[in-house]
Amino acid sequence: MTNKEETPNEVKNNRMFDHIITTGGIVKSQQKDEADLTQDEKLSLLRLQFFQNKESFLYKFGTLLTLDDLDNFNGFKENSDCNYYLGKLKQNLDPKQIDSKIKNRRYNYLKQKLKNTSYFSDEEMKNRCPFLYQQYIEQYKTEEERLKEKENDLAKNSLAQFLLGTIDNKIHQARCKIEEEAMEEQEEEEEDEDDDAELQKYMECDQTKVSEDEKERSREEFISLMKERFLSGQDKEFFDYQKVDSNELYDDIYDQDLEDSYFDDD
């Protein structure tokens, strides 16, 4: 006598049960002196719980399920509470939703926590991205402005600190060179000659002919780029994203419509 072939639904259900067991789902509460349940016993209990009460099963094991597993629960449309919970579970597993949620959390953290800190000060931004700082800020400074900065550094710091700052500047210059070469390689690969020409023209602009308004616009553009770098996760060397990306405290702090418009897909 041959075994009965499983139906597609049975295959999906059994795959879901196996996944729950594999991920450590507690199928049944047991006393310390009780023998561990076998694989077959766990499968039988899960199958029984699933068919007796799918709503209860979903609330108990929902966070362990995959998107495919959640398709097994599309039958109880009359139950609004379960539908809402099912929708939230699917949303949390949707890659696009996950990406949007992470960006929203970073955006909220930026507005709530970083806004009044030194994270987007010239010194901090120069440390994180010396090449962009050179192109958008440093190259438009006059010799008088550079000299004044050095004098201020000397006045604020000891000689040892000033020398350390000089070493930091050399490190920044080296990083700037590396970033510049990397950007040039990327531009060559993209073969975007028109954009390259515009960038070169912008970079070679005579600083003596740059107005204060133009300098300010360049600064604003630079700060905007640095914020985008933070939001896109490019500051990993300087910032622990995990404390924000996995933190529900930074959900829905600001108007949701504003966030949705900010992160609308292209």
Phi and psi in degrees as GROMACS dihedral restraints (atoms count N, CA, C in turn):
[ dihedral_restraints ]
;  ai    aj    ak    al  type     phi  dphi    fc
    3     4     5     6     1   -87.2    20    10
    4     5     6     7     1   152.5    20    10
    6     7     8     9     1   -69.5    20    10
    7     8     9    10     1   143.9    20    10
    9    10    11    12     1   -66.5    20    10
   10    11    12    13     1   131.9    20    10
   12    13    14    15     1   -71.2    20    10
   13    14    15    16     1   136.6    20    10
   15    16    17    18     1   -71.5    20    10
   16    17    18    19     1   142.3    20    10
   18    19    20    21     1   -77.4    20    10
   19    20    21    22     1   162.6    20    10
   21    22    23    24     1   -54.9    20    10
   22    23    24    25     1   -39.8    20    10
   24    25    26    27     1   -66.1    20    10
   25    26    27    28     1   -39.0    20    10
   27    28    29    30     1   -65.5    20    10
   28    29    30    31     1   -38.0    20    10
   30    31    32    33     1   -62.2    20    10
   31    32    33    34     1   -45.1    20    10
   33    34    35    36     1   -64.5    20    10
   34    35    36    37     1   -42.5    20    10
   36    37    38    39     1   -63.4    20    10
   37    38    39    40     1   -46.1    20    10
   39    40    41    42     1   -65.1    20    10
   40    41    42    43     1   -34.9    20    10
   42    43    44    45     1   -64.5    20    10
   43    44    45    46     1   -39.0    20    10
   45    46    47    48     1   -65.6    20    10
   46    47    48    49     1   -44.5    20    10
   48    49    50    51     1   -61.7    20    10
   49    50    51    52     1   -44.0    20    10
   51    52    53    54     1   -60.4    20    10
   52    53    54    55     1   -40.4    20    10
   54    55    56    57     1   -65.0    20    10
   55    56    57    58     1   -41.3    20    10
   57    58    59    60     1   -61.6    20    10
   58    59    60    61     1   -43.5    20    10
   60    61    62    63     1   -65.8    20    10
   61    62    63    64     1   -44.1    20    10
   63    64    65    66     1   -62.5    20    10
   64    65    66    67     1   -36.5    20    10
   66    67    68    69     1   -86.8    20    10
   67    68    69    70     1     7.3    20    10
   69    70    71    72     1    86.5    20    10
   70    71    72    73     1    21.3    20    10
   72    73    74    75     1   -62.6    20    10
   73    74    75    76     1   137.2    20    10
   75    76    77    78     1   -83.6    20    10
   76    77    78    79     1   104.8    20    10
   78    79    80    81     1   -76.1    20    10
   79    80    81    82     1   -36.8    20    10
   81    82    83    84     1  -152.6    20    10
   82    83    84    85     1   135.9    20    10
   84    85    86    87     1   -71.3    20    10
   85    86    87    88     1   132.9    20    10
   87    88    89    90     1  -130.4    20    10
   88    89    90    91     1   152.9    20    10
   90    91    92    93     1   -77.3    20    10
   91    92    93    94     1   161.0    20    10
   93    94    95    96     1   -61.1    20    10
   94    95    96    97     1   -34.2    20    10
   96    97    98    99     1   -88.3    20    10
   97    98    99   100     1     0.6    20    10
   99   100   101   102     1   -80.1    20    10
  100   101   102   103     1   145.0    20    10
  102   103   104   105     1   -70.1    20    10
  103   104   105   106     1   145.6    20    10
  105   106   107   108     1   -62.7    20    10
  106   107   108   109     1   144.9    20    10
  108   109   110   111     1   -69.5    20    10
  109   110   111   112     1   143.2    20    10
  111   112   113   114     1   -78.2    20    10
  112   113   114   115     1   168.7    20    10
  114   115   116   117     1   -59.0    20    10
  115   116   117   118     1   -44.6    20    10
  117   118   119   120     1   -64.5    20    10
  118   119   120   121     1   -38.6    20    10
  120   121   122   123     1   -65.3    20    10
  121   122   123   124     1   -41.1    20    10
  123   124   125   126     1   -63.4    20    10
  124   125   126   127     1   -43.4    20    10
  126   127   128   129     1   -61.9    20    10
  127   128   129   130     1   -41.9    20    10
  129   130   131   132     1   -64.3    20    10
  130   131   132   133     1   -42.5    20    10
  132   133   134   135     1   -66.0    20    10
  133   134   135   136     1   -42.4    20    10
  135   136   137   138     1   -63.2    20    10
  136   137   138   139     1   -42.0    20    10
  138   139   140   141     1   -62.8    20    10
  139   140   141   142     1   -41.9    20    10
  141   142   143   144     1   -64.4    20    10
  142   143   144   145     1   -46.0    20    10
  144   145   146   147     1   -64.2    20    10
  145   146   147   148     1   -38.7    20    10
  147   148   149   150     1   -63.9    20    10
  148   149   150   151     1   -47.8    20    10
  150   151   152   153     1   -80.5    20    10
  151   152   153   154     1   -21.9    20    10
  153   154   155   156     1   -75.0    20    10
  154   155   156   157     1   -40.8    20    10
  156   157   158   159     1  -156.7    20    10
  157   158   159   160     1    93.5    20    10
  159   160   161   162     1   -65.6    20    10
  160   161   162   163     1   -33.7    20    10
  162   163   164   165     1   -62.3    20    10
  163   164   165   166     1   -48.9    20    10
  165   166   167   168     1   -62.9    20    10
  166   167   168   169     1   -39.6    20    10
  168   169   170   171     1   -60.9    20    10
  169   170   171   172     1   -42.6    20    10
  171   172   173   174     1   -64.2    20    10
  172   173   174   175     1   -44.1    20    10
  174   175   176   177     1   -66.2    20    10
  175   176   177   178     1   -32.0    20    10
  177   178   179   180     1   -77.9    20    10
  178   179   180   181     1   -42.1    20    10
  180   181   182   183     1  -116.4    20    10
  181   182   183   184     1     3.4    20    10
  183   184   185   186     1   -53.2    20    10
  184   185   186   187     1   -40.4    20    10
  186   187   188   189     1   -71.1    20    10
  187   188   189   190     1   -10.9    20    10
  189   190   191   192     1   -95.3    20    10
  190   191   192   193     1    -7.0    20    10
  192   193   194   195     1   -89.2    20    10
  193   194   195   196     1   157.1    20    10
  195   196   197   198     1   -94.7    20    10
  196   197   198   199     1   172.8    20    10
  198   199   200   201     1   -58.9    20    10
  199   200   201   202     1   -41.4    20    10
  201   202   203   204     1   -63.0    20    10
  202   203   204   205     1   -40.4    20    10
  204   205   206   207     1   -60.8    20    10
  205   206   207   208     1   -37.8    20    10
  207   208   209   210     1   -66.8    20    10
  208   209   210   211     1   -17.8    20    10
  210   211   212   213     1   -65.3    20    10
  211   212   213   214     1   -17.6    20    10
  213   214   215   216     1   -74.1    20    10
  214   215   216   217     1    -4.1    20    10
  216   217   218   219     1  -119.4    20    10
  217   218   219   220     1    27.1    20    10
  219   220   221   222     1   -86.3    20    10
  220   221   222   223     1     6.9    20    10
  222   223   224   225     1   -88.3    20    10
  223   224   225   226     1   -25.0    20    10
  225   226   227   228     1   -98.2    20    10
  226   227   228   229     1    65.3    20    10
  228   229   230   231     1   -70.0    20    10
  229   230   231   232     1   -20.3    20    10
  231   232   233   234     1   -75.7    20    10
  232   233   234   235     1   -14.2    20    10
  234   235   236   237     1   -96.6    20    10
  235   236   237   238     1   100.0    20    10
  237   238   239   240     1   -66.1    20    10
  238   239   240   241     1   -36.5    20    10
  240   241   242   243     1   -62.8    20    10
  241   242   243   244     1   -45.7    20    10
  243   244   245   246     1   -66.9    20    10
  244   245   246   247     1   -38.4    20    10
  246   247   248   249     1   -63.3    20    10
  247   248   249   250     1   -40.2    20    10
  249   250   251   252     1   -63.3    20    10
  250   251   252   253     1   -46.5    20    10
  252   253   254   255     1   -64.4    20    10
  253   254   255   256     1   -41.1    20    10
  255   256   257   258     1   -61.2    20    10
  256   257   258   259     1   -42.5    20    10
  258   259   260   261     1   -62.8    20    10
  259   260   261   262     1   -40.1    20    10
  261   262   263   264     1   -65.3    20    10
  262   263   264   265     1   -40.5    20    10
  264   265   266   267     1   -62.6    20    10
  265   266   267   268     1   -43.8    20    10
  267   268   269   270     1   -65.1    20    10
  268   269   270   271     1   -40.3    20    10
  270   271   272   273     1   -61.7    20    10
  271   272   273   274     1   -41.5    20    10
  273   274   275   276     1   -68.6    20    10
  274   275   276   277     1   -19.2    20    10
  276   277   278   279     1  -101.7    20    10
  277   278   279   280     1    -7.0    20    10
  279   280   281   282     1   -76.2    20    10
  280   281   282   283     1   119.4    20    10
  282   283   284   285     1   -53.1    20    10
  283   284   285   286     1   -39.9    20    10
  285   286   287   288     1   -66.8    20    10
  286   287   288   289     1   -39.8    20    10
  288   289   290   291     1   -68.1    20    10
  289   290   291   292     1   -38.5    20    10
  291   292   293   294     1   -62.4    20    10
  292   293   294   295     1   -45.1    20    10
  294   295   296   297     1   -62.6    20    10
  295   296   297   298     1   -42.9    20    10
  297   298   299   300     1   -65.1    20    10
  298   299   300   301     1   -41.4    20    10
  300   301   302   303     1   -64.0    20    10
  301   302   303   304     1   -41.7    20    10
  303   304   305   306     1   -62.6    20    10
  304   305   306   307     1   -44.8    20    10
  306   307   308   309     1   -64.4    20    10
  307   308   309   310     1   -39.7    20    10
  309   310   311   312     1   -62.7    20    10
  310   311   312   313     1   -42.1    20    10
  312   313   314   315     1   -64.2    20    10
  313   314   315   316     1   -41.2    20    10
  315   316   317   318     1   -65.2    20    10
  316   317   318   319     1   -40.5    20    10
  318   319   320   321     1   -63.1    20    10
  319   320   321   322     1   -45.0    20    10
  321   322   323   324     1   -63.8    20    10
  322   323   324   325     1   -39.5    20    10
  324   325   326   327     1   -64.8    20    10
  325   326   327   328     1   -41.5    20    10
  327   328   329   330     1   -59.2    20    10
  328   329   330   331     1   -46.8    20    10
  330   331   332   333     1   -72.0    20    10
  331   332   333   334     1   -34.0    20    10
  333   334   335   336     1   -88.5    20    10
  334   335   336   337     1   -41.9    20    10
  336   337   338   339     1  -105.1    20    10
  337   338   339   340     1   -39.4    20    10
  339   340   341   342     1   -89.0    20    10
  340   341   342   343     1   -17.5    20    10
  342   343   344   345     1   -56.4    20    10
  343   344   345   346     1   -42.0    20    10
  345   346   347   348     1  -106.2    20    10
  346   347   348   349     1    27.6    20    10
  348   349   350   351     1  -113.4    20    10
  349   350   351   352     1  -177.7    20    10
  351   352   353   354     1   -89.4    20    10
  352   353   354   355     1     8.9    20    10
  354   355   356   357     1   -58.6    20    10
  355   356   357   358     1   -35.0    20    10
  357   358   359   360     1  -108.6    20    10
  358   359   360   361     1    29.0    20    10
  360   361   362   363     1   -77.6    20    10
  361   362   363   364     1   161.8    20    10
  363   364   365   366     1   -56.5    20    10
  364   365   366   367     1   -44.9    20    10
  366   367   368   369     1   -62.2    20    10
  367   368   369   370     1   -45.3    20    10
  369   370   371   372     1   -68.6    20    10
  370   371   372   373     1   -42.2    20    10
  372   373   374   375     1   -68.5    20    10
  373   374   375   376     1   -37.2    20    10
  375   376   377   378     1   -62.7    20    10
  376   377   378   379     1   -38.7    20    10
  378   379   380   381     1   -66.2    20    10
  379   380   381   382     1   -38.7    20    10
  381   382   383   384     1   -78.0    20    10
  382   383   384   385     1   -35.0    20    10
  384   385   386   387     1  -146.5    20    10
  385   386   387   388     1    75.1    20    10
  387   388   389   390     1   -61.8    20    10
  388   389   390   391     1   -32.0    20    10
  390   391   392   393     1   -66.5    20    10
  391   392   393   394     1   -48.2    20    10
  393   394   395   396     1   -64.3    20    10
  394   395   396   397     1   -37.6    20    10
  396   397   398   399     1   -61.0    20    10
  397   398   399   400     1   -41.5    20    10
  399   400   401   402     1   -61.6    20    10
  400   401   402   403     1   -43.6    20    10
  402   403   404   405     1   -74.5    20    10
  403   404   405   406     1   -34.2    20    10
  405   406   407   408     1  -100.2    20    10
  406   407   408   409     1   -23.5    20    10
  408   409   410   411     1  -122.7    20    10
  409   410   411   412     1   -61.2    20    10
  411   412   413   414     1   -60.6    20    10
  412   413   414   415     1   -41.8    20    10
  414   415   416   417     1   -67.1    20    10
  415   416   417   418     1   -16.9    20    10
  417   418   419   420     1   -96.9    20    10
  418   419   420   421     1     2.0    20    10
  420   421   422   423     1   -79.3    20    10
  421   422   423   424     1   143.1    20    10
  423   424   425   426     1   -81.9    20    10
  424   425   426   427     1   164.4    20    10
  426   427   428   429     1   -60.8    20    10
  427   428   429   430     1   -35.1    20    10
  429   430   431   432     1   -63.7    20    10
  430   431   432   433     1   -40.9    20    10
  432   433   434   435     1   -66.6    20    10
  433   434   435   436     1   -40.4    20    10
  435   436   437   438     1   -65.5    20    10
  436   437   438   439     1   -41.6    20    10
  438   439   440   441     1   -63.9    20    10
  439   440   441   442     1   -41.3    20    10
  441   442   443   444     1   -63.9    20    10
  442   443   444   445     1   -38.0    20    10
  444   445   446   447     1   -62.3    20    10
  445   446   447   448     1   -43.1    20    10
  447   448   449   450     1   -64.0    20    10
  448   449   450   451     1   -40.3    20    10
  450   451   452   453     1   -64.4    20    10
  451   452   453   454     1   -40.3    20    10
  453   454   455   456     1   -65.3    20    10
  454   455   456   457     1   -38.3    20    10
  456   457   458   459     1   -63.3    20    10
  457   458   459   460     1   -41.9    20    10
  459   460   461   462     1   -65.6    20    10
  460   461   462   463     1   -38.5    20    10
  462   463   464   465     1   -69.0    20    10
  463   464   465   466     1   -35.6    20    10
  465   466   467   468     1   -83.4    20    10
  466   467   468   469     1   -30.6    20    10
  468   469   470   471     1  -117.2    20    10
  469   470   471   472     1   161.1    20    10
  471   472   473   474     1   -74.0    20    10
  472   473   474   475     1   170.1    20    10
  474   475   476   477     1   -60.3    20    10
  475   476   477   478     1   -41.1    20    10
  477   478   479   480     1   -62.0    20    10
  478   479   480   481     1   -43.2    20    10
  480   481   482   483     1   -65.3    20    10
  481   482   483   484     1   -37.5    20    10
  483   484   485   486     1   -64.6    20    10
  484   485   486   487     1   -41.5    20    10
  486   487   488   489     1   -65.4    20    10
  487   488   489   490     1   -38.7    20    10
  489   490   491   492     1   -63.2    20    10
  490   491   492   493     1   -37.6    20    10
  492   493   494   495     1   -64.0    20    10
  493   494   495   496     1   -37.0    20    10
  495   496   497   498     1   -63.8    20    10
  496   497   498   499     1   -41.4    20    10
  498   499   500   501     1   -63.0    20    10
  499   500   501   502     1   -42.5    20    10
  501   502   503   504     1   -59.1    20    10
  502   503   504   505     1   -40.1    20    10
  504   505   506   507     1   -62.3    20    10
  505   506   507   508     1   -39.4    20    10
  507   508   509   510     1   -66.2    20    10
  508   509   510   511     1   -38.1    20    10
  510   511   512   513     1   -63.8    20    10
  511   512   513   514     1   -42.5    20    10
  513   514   515   516     1   -60.6    20    10
  514   515   516   517     1   -41.0    20    10
  516   517   518   519     1   -63.4    20    10
  517   518   519   520     1   -39.6    20    10
  519   520   521   522     1   -65.8    20    10
  520   521   522   523     1   -43.7    20    10
  522   523   524   525     1   -64.3    20    10
  523   524   525   526     1   -37.6    20    10
  525   526   527   528     1   -60.0    20    10
  526   527   528   529     1   -43.0    20    10
  528   529   530   531     1   -63.1    20    10
  529   530   531   532     1   -42.8    20    10
  531   532   533   534     1   -63.1    20    10
  532   533   534   535     1   -45.5    20    10
  534   535   536   537     1   -64.5    20    10
  535   536   537   538     1   -38.1    20    10
  537   538   539   540     1   -63.5    20    10
  538   539   540   541     1   -44.5    20    10
  540   541   542   543     1   -64.5    20    10
  541   542   543   544     1   -39.6    20    10
  543   544   545   546     1   -64.5    20    10
  544   545   546   547     1   -40.3    20    10
  546   547   548   549     1   -66.6    20    10
  547   548   549   550     1   -39.5    20    10
  549   550   551   552     1   -64.0    20    10
  550   551   552   553     1   -40.2    20    10
  552   553   554   555     1   -63.4    20    10
  553   554   555   556     1   -42.1    20    10
  555   556   557   558     1   -64.5    20    10
  556   557   558   559     1   -40.0    20    10
  558   559   560   561     1   -65.5    20    10
  559   560   561   562     1   -37.6    20    10
  561   562   563   564     1   -65.7    20    10
  562   563   564   565     1   -39.6    20    10
  564   565   566   567     1   -65.5    20    10
  565   566   567   568     1   -38.9    20    10
  567   568   569   570     1   -75.3    20    10
  568   569   570   571     1   -19.5    20    10
  570   571   572   573     1    51.7    20    10
  571   572   573   574     1    44.1    20    10
  573   574   575   576     1   -99.2    20    10
  574   575   576   577     1    79.2    20    10
  576   577   578   579     1   -65.6    20    10
  577   578   579   580     1   -36.8    20    10
  579   580   581   582     1   -64.2    20    10
  580   581   582   583     1   -47.3    20    10
  582   583   584   585     1   -65.0    20    10
  583   584   585   586     1   -38.3    20    10
  585   586   587   588     1   -60.2    20    10
  586   587   588   589     1   -42.2    20    10
  588   589   590   591     1   -64.7    20    10
  589   590   591   592     1   -40.6    20    10
  591   592   593   594     1   -65.8    20    10
  592   593   594   595     1   -42.1    20    10
  594   595   596   597     1   -63.0    20    10
  595   596   597   598     1   -43.6    20    10
  597   598   599   600     1   -62.8    20    10
  598   599   600   601     1   -41.4    20    10
  600   601   602   603     1   -62.3    20    10
  601   602   603   604     1   -40.8    20    10
  603   604   605   606     1   -67.2    20    10
  604   605   606   607     1   -41.1    20    10
  606   607   608   609     1   -68.7    20    10
  607   608   609   610     1   -31.7    20    10
  609   610   611   612     1   -92.6    20    10
  610   611   612   613     1     7.8    20    10
  612   613   614   615     1   -59.1    20    10
  613   614   615   616     1   134.4    20    10
  615   616   617   618     1   -68.6    20    10
  616   617   618   619     1   118.5    20    10
  618   619   620   621     1   -64.4    20    10
  619   620   621   622     1   -24.5    20    10
  621   622   623   624     1   -70.0    20    10
  622   623   624   625     1   -18.7    20    10
  624   625   626   627     1  -101.9    20    10
  625   626   627   628     1     3.9    20    10
  627   628   629   630     1   -89.3    20    10
  628   629   630   631     1   123.4    20    10
  630   631   632   633     1   -78.2    20    10
  631   632   633   634     1   166.9    20    10
  633   634   635   636     1   -63.9    20    10
  634   635   636   637     1   -36.0    20    10
  636   637   638   639     1   -63.4    20    10
  637   638   639   640     1   -40.6    20    10
  639   640   641   642     1   -66.9    20    10
  640   641   642   643     1   -38.8    20    10
  642   643   644   645     1   -62.0    20    10
  643   644   645   646     1   -42.0    20    10
  645   646   647   648     1   -66.1    20    10
  646   647   648   649     1   -39.8    20    10
  648   649   650   651     1   -64.3    20    10
  649   650   651   652     1   -39.0    20    10
  651   652   653   654     1   -64.1    20    10
  652   653   654   655     1   -40.5    20    10
  654   655   656   657     1   -64.1    20    10
  655   656   657   658     1   -45.0    20    10
  657   658   659   660     1   -61.8    20    10
  658   659   660   661     1   -40.0    20    10
  660   661   662   663     1   -65.4    20    10
  661   662   663   664     1   -39.4    20    10
  663   664   665   666     1   -63.3    20    10
  664   665   666   667     1   -47.1    20    10
  666   667   668   669     1   -62.2    20    10
  667   668   669   670     1   -39.6    20    10
  669   670   671   672     1   -61.7    20    10
  670   671   672   673     1   -42.6    20    10
  672   673   674   675     1   -63.2    20    10
  673   674   675   676     1   -39.8    20    10
  675   676   677   678     1   -67.9    20    10
  676   677   678   679     1   -34.8    20    10
  678   679   680   681     1   -67.8    20    10
  679   680   681   682     1   -40.2    20    10
  681   682   683   684     1   -63.4    20    10
  682   683   684   685     1   -38.0    20    10
  684   685   686   687     1   -61.5    20    10
  685   686   687   688     1   -42.7    20    10
  687   688   689   690     1   -62.5    20    10
  688   689   690   691     1   -47.6    20    10
  690   691   692   693     1   -64.2    20    10
  691   692   693   694     1   -33.9    20    10
  693   694   695   696     1   -85.9    20    10
  694   695   696   697     1     0.3    20    10
  696   697   698   699     1    87.4    20    10
  697   698   699   700     1    18.6    20    10
  699   700   701   702     1   -86.4    20    10
  700   701   702   703     1     1.1    20    10
  702   703   704   705     1  -101.6    20    10
  703   704   705   706     1    25.7    20    10
  705   706   707   708     1   -58.0    20    10
  706   707   708   709     1   -30.0    20    10
  708   709   710   711     1   -69.3    20    10
  709   710   711   712     1   -21.3    20    10
  711   712   713   714     1  -120.1    20    10
  712   713   714   715     1    -9.9    20    10
  714   715   716   717     1  -140.9    20    10
  715   716   717   718     1   138.1    20    10
  717   718   719   720     1   -87.8    20    10
  718   719   720   721     1    95.5    20    10
  720   721   722   723     1   -67.5    20    10
  721   722   723   724     1   -25.3    20    10
  723   724   725   726     1   -58.8    20    10
  724   725   726   727     1   -34.6    20    10
  726   727   728   729     1   -69.5    20    10
  727   728   729   730     1   -14.3    20    10
  729   730   731   732     1  -106.5    20    10
  730   731   732   733     1   -48.0    20    10
  732   733   734   735     1   -60.2    20    10
  733   734   735   736     1   -32.3    20    10
  735   736   737   738     1  -104.2    20    10
  736   737   738   739     1    13.3    20    10
  738   739   740   741     1  -106.9    20    10
  739   740   741   742     1   113.0    20    10
  741   742   743   744     1   -69.6    20    10
  742   743   744   745     1   -13.0    20    10
  744   745   746   747     1   -61.5    20    10
  745   746   747   748     1   -22.9    20    10
  747   748   749   750     1   -99.7    20    10
  748   749   750   751     1    18.7    20    10
  750   751   752   753     1   -87.8    20    10
  751   752   753   754     1   135.7    20    10
  753   754   755   756     1    54.2    20    10
  754   755   756   757     1    36.7    20    10
  756   757   758   759     1   -73.9    20    10
  757   758   759   760     1   -37.4    20    10
  759   760   761   762     1  -111.0    20    10
  760   761   762   763     1   173.5    20    10
  762   763   764   765     1   -53.7    20    10
  763   764   765   766     1   123.1    20    10
  765   766   767   768     1   -63.2    20    10
  766   767   768   769     1   -35.3    20    10
  768   769   770   771     1   -63.0    20    10
  769   770   771   772     1   -37.3    20    10
  771   772   773   774     1   -64.5    20    10
  772   773   774   775     1   -43.3    20    10
  774   775   776   777     1   -66.1    20    10
  775   776   777   778     1   -42.3    20    10
  777   778   779   780     1   -61.6    20    10
  778   779   780   781     1   -41.3    20    10
  780   781   782   783     1   -69.2    20    10
  781   782   783   784     1   -31.9    20    10
  783   784   785   786     1   -70.6    20    10
  784   785   786   787     1   -33.3    20    10
  786   787   788   789     1  -113.9    20    10
  787   788   789   790     1    24.0    20    10
  789   790   791   792     1   -57.6    20    10
  790   791   792   793     1   139.2    20    10
  792   793   794   795     1   -66.7    20    10
  793   794   795   796     1   147.1    20    10
